[in-house]
Every structure is written in structure tokens, then in C-alpha cells.
Amino acid sequence: MSIIQSGDGIGDRNGILVKVRLDFKGTGKTGRFFFGGKNVDKAAEEYREQQLAVFRNVPMQGIHIIDIDVSTEVYTVFDDITNTEVAYAPLVLTIKADSLENIIRFIAREDFRKIEVLDPASISLSHSDIERILFRIYEEMKDFRLWLERKYNLK
């Protein structure tokens, strides 16, 4: 059983190994007449491909992406609010993070669905570690709220 104890950053030299599932949403675009529309499955796959390129090409401090799995099929659900079909394209990232704080940027995303901690088996946190994690969660949620306000012009 591994125990991570830290006073200067949540984690140790070995880091934390997790699998994070993100489901990227695709909504269809209607075209004129019968042409120009975009299939919801295709839109979800295109959005997943855009995000895949970001994960492969943009370095993130404290994060090492070990594996990217896109083998899960796109699935479609009916959205009761918009009365339309919405497709989701799943992506599973295997991530080695220097600290628990670095993983928060993945779980604060709109497309986050699931996380599985692979290693260590247990983690011990000090008061200051917990305070740092809670503050980081606050920062991520504040950034997400600002992003939503810009997206929907709420302000």
C-alpha cells in the first residue's frame, strides 16, 4: 500500500496515476434544404479530434499523458430540454500527474464523466494540502463560470 505524504505539494516523486474519461458533445447543425447540415455523430467526433490534438500537442505543467484511448464508440441520447438528439464521443486519458492539484483541471471540465485512480492505493493529506486543493477547485470553478458567462453572454 502506497501512502503519499507531502508538505510542499500534494504528491511525491512518483506522482499519481489516473484514468480520466471525457465525453465530448456534438450537436448537429441544420443546413438549408437537405444539404449543408452536420450529423450529430460527426460533430462529436470532430470535436473529440480537436481536443485530441490539443492533448497530444500542448504541454501541461505537472501532467504527463501516458495513453489516449479513443476506441469507445460515439453514442447518441435524446435531450429533453432542446428536443434534439445529442451525440457524445468518449476519450479516455491515462495521466501521470505530479500532484493531485494538477488533476483538478480535468475534473472541472464540462465534458468530464469519470475518474479512476490507478496508483497510489491511498493518499494522506495534511491540512495545508487540503486547503490548497480546495482553493484550486475554487479557481477552476470560477474560471468555468466565467467561460459559461462568455459563452452564453450572461453578463
Helices and strands as residue ranges (DSSP letters): E 3-4, E 16-27, H 40-57, E 63-69, E 75-79, E 84-97, H 100-107, E 112-119, E 122-123, H 127-152
